[in-house]
Amino acid sequence: MLKEVGASGQISLGKKYAGRLFKVITHPDGRFELIPVRVVVAAQPQAPELLAAPDGWLPPGGYEGCTQWALDNRVALENYARQVEAEGTAAEQLERFLAEHPESLGDDDGPI
């Protein structure tokens, strides 16, 4: 079948293919290949459901609710919060280290 490209650069394949999607492959020799494709839309991720802990516990950090994951990992979250309270955040720890070890900074590093 021969098809002519119109003045606007379009080609008509006929009503049989109306609304269908094609992957267009351009070959180095100037040929075009049309491959029919089906697009599957990925499901949008759902926001985790906020729950109330039976004893009113909330995850450290000022949250207004918790997820099942937070309830399942409550001990680890509380331990981590205590560690941050005692030692500071990773950024604070890095600032202290660099202040104590200025030789670790290179000439192209910015000020702390």
PEVEN-V222412 format. One record per backbone hydrogen bond with DSSP energy under -1.0 kcal/mol. NH is the residue of the N-H (numbers start at 0). CO is the residue of the C=O. E is the energy in kcal/mol with one decimal. If there is no record, write none. Layout:
BEGIN
((NH CO E) (NH CO E))
END
This chain:
BEGIN
((5 9 -3.0) (8 5 -2.0) (16 13 -1.5) (17 14 -1.3) (19 16 -1.9) (22 34 -3.2) (24 32 -2.8) (26 30 -3.0) (29 26 -2.3) (32 24 -2.3) (34 22 -2.6) (36 20 -2.4) (50 65 -4.3) (55 52 -2.2) (65 50 -1.7) (70 66 -2.2) (71 67 -2.7) (72 68 -1.6) (73 70 -1.1) (76 72 -2.5) (77 73 -2.5) (78 74 -2.5) (79 75 -2.5) (80 76 -2.4) (81 77 -2.2) (82 78 -2.2) (83 79 -2.6) (84 80 -2.3) (85 81 -2.2) (86 82 -3.0) (87 83 -2.4) (92 88 -2.6) (93 89 -2.4) (94 90 -2.4) (95 91 -2.2) (96 92 -2.5) (97 93 -2.8) (98 94 -2.1) (99 95 -2.0) (100 96 -1.6) (103 100 -2.3) (104 101 -1.6) (108 105 -1.3))
END
